[in-house]
Amino acid sequence: MAPLREFLTLSDEQREIQRLARDFAQTELAPHAAAWDREAHFERSLISRLGALGFLGMLVPESDDGMALDAVSYLLVLEEIAAVDASTAVMLSVHNSLPSRMLLAHGTASQRERFLRPMARGELLGAFALSEAEAGSDASALRTQATRDGDAYVLNGTKSWVTHGNNAGVILAMARTDTPETRRGARGISAFIVTPGQPGFSVGKKEDKMGLRASPTVQLVFDNLRVPADQMLGEPGQGFIYALQSLEHGRLGIAAQAVGIGRAALEHAVRYAAERRQFGRPIREFEAMQFKLADMAARVTQARAVLYAAATAKDRGDPIQQLSSIAKLTASEMAMWVTTQAIQVFGGYGYVKDYPVERFFRDAKVTEIYEGTSEIQRLVIARELYAS
């Protein structure tokens, strides 16, 4: 039983979506999550299985074979999945919030038919390629070049930190369409729909990561890769703008992952404190332990409240740039703190792989880094304070 009561007022449909995600996580992920993490194994069958549930088209309209879920429902799914296996949650988050959202917002009817609808059905996994070795927080400094050549663009460059880049069937890649002589900064970047298996496309280094080990992160190398001109997404020079718009939604997804991780760490700590005995009684009876668990519960609840306040604002159509950054900052720092405290509750057992809190701790760290570091979130929040 979860130690926190549900404070959200959910519709019957939202509760059913939450239950569906929780059941899938417990039956299909929980028995394997530790082994997948230990072996850095990506289970490819998850793509079709999640697709069959509609979880790869959660934000896509029914007319494009999606579920047309609201933001609250979408984040409830991510939270439940992340509470068991954050590696699977990040796959869902990236696929739904970045390439799918970009295709939905800016794709032509032909592009949606060819790419978005199979993605929503779970026939193709989507990936997002923005970052490069010298373009992380300063993503607009990317150097991958796209040069027009007849009815195609020729792409050259290397993308870094691409989640599931080696498993994706569709990759939204950002590349410069300005020239070295006429650089236009962020306005010189366009978005391209890249498919693997073409001459000039290859997968580079696979990162050996501390956490999210069952979610592969790779480099993608474009070496004179020809991409048909009709696979440019939207307007030339607008790709970076499209990416930023999608990242705003993606940050809510990362916040939901962090909430799921933190909540799971709290639940395991609460159970363990009731079972573990020292000095002749359960450690939950010691005031120091009660205060620790209380602080953990308070922080999880606070982060979860901010997350779903942002999601509710999103569903109302309100601007959420600042609120999405607040949600990600709050949730990611909560997850790191709460998982650290969970290890302390477990003592020496928290430091070994026999118990899941060690994995939660490793998975939590990256939520402070990807899709905008905590430092970048603070910059966004502060700038909005002075926006006219």
Residue, then its C-alpha position, 0 to 999 in steps of 0.5 A: m500500500a502506498p503511504l501517501r493518499e491520493f490528493l488529485t481529483l481524477s475522473d473515472e477515465q483518468r483513474e482507469i488509465q492510472r490503474l492500467a499503467r500501474d498494472f502493466a508496471q507491476t506485472e510486466l516490468a517489476p519482475h524484470a527491472a533489476a535484471w534489465d538494469r544490471e545487464a543494460h538490456f533493452e527489451r524490444s518487445l516493450i515497444s509493441r506491448l506499450g503500443a498495444l495499450g496506446f501508451l506510445g500515442m498518448l498525446v496523439p489525436e484519435s484521427d492519427d491513431g492515438m489516445a488523445l489523452d490530457a496532460v494529467s492522464y499522460l503524466l499519471v502513466l509516466e509516474e506509475i511506470a517510473a515508480v517501477d522502471a524509470s528506463t521504460a518511463v524515459m522511453l515513453s517520455v521522449h517518444n510521446s513528448l518530443p518527436s510525436r509532439m513535433l510531428l503533430a504540431h508541424g508535420t504535413a498530412s503525408q508526414r503524419e500518415r507515414f510517421l506519426r500514425p505508426m509511431a502512435r500504434g507502436e510500430l515505430l519508436g521515435a527519437f530526438a537528436l538535438s545535443e552534440a558534444e559542444a552543444g548541450s545546455d547551449a543547444s543552438a551552438l550545434r554544428t551538424q550541417a544540412t546542405r541542399d542538393g537537388d531534391a534532398y538535404v545532405l546531413n553531416g555531423t554527430k549527435s550525442w545523448v540520443t535516447h533509443g537512437n539505436n532502436a528508433g525507426v523515426i528520428l527528429a534531428m536538428a541540423r543547420t541549414d544556414t551556411p558557415e558564412t551566413r550563420r543565423g544562430a538559432r534561426g539557422i536550425s531546421a528539423f529533419i525526419v531521419t530514418p535509419g538504415q540509409p547510406g551515411f547513417s550509423v550508430g556511434k558510441k553507446e554510453d555506459k551510464m550510471g542510471l537508466r541502464a536499460s534505456p540505451t543512449v547513443q551517438l548518431v553519425f551522419d556522413n553525407l546522409r541524404v534526407p529527402a527535402d520533403q522530410m524537413l519538418g515545418e519551415p526552414g530555420q524553425g527547427f530549434i523553435y519547434a524543439l524548444q516548444s516540445l521540450e517545454h512539454g518534455r520537462l513535465g515528463i521528466a518531472a513525472q519520472a522524478v516523482g515516480i522514482g521519489r514516490a517509489a523510494l519513499e514506499h520502499a523506505v516506509r515498508y522497510a522501516a516497519e520490518r527492520r528491527q534494531f534495539g528490540r523494536p522496528i526502526r519506524e518507532f524511533e523519532a529520528m526515523q519518523f522525522k526522516l520519513a515525514d520529510m520524505a513524504a512532504r517533499v514527494t507530495q510537494a513535487r507531485a502537487v507542482l507537477y499536476a498543477a502545471a499539467t492542469a494549467k497545460d490542459r487549460g491552455d495556459p502558458i507553462q514555460q515557467l511552471s514546467s521548469i519549476a515542476k522539473l526543478t522541484a521534482s528532480e531535486m526532490a528525487m535525488w534527495v529522497t532516494t538519498q534518504a531512502i538509502q540511509v533508511f536501509g543502511g548498509y542494505g541500501y548500498v547493495k543491489d539486493y534492494p531497489v533503492e540503490r537503483f532508484f538513487r542512480d536513476a534519479k540523478v539524471t533527472e537533474i541533467y537531461e532536457g535542461t539541467s537544474e541550472i538552466q531551469r533556474l535561468v528560465i524561471a528567473r527570466e520569466l520573473y522579469a518578462s514583460 
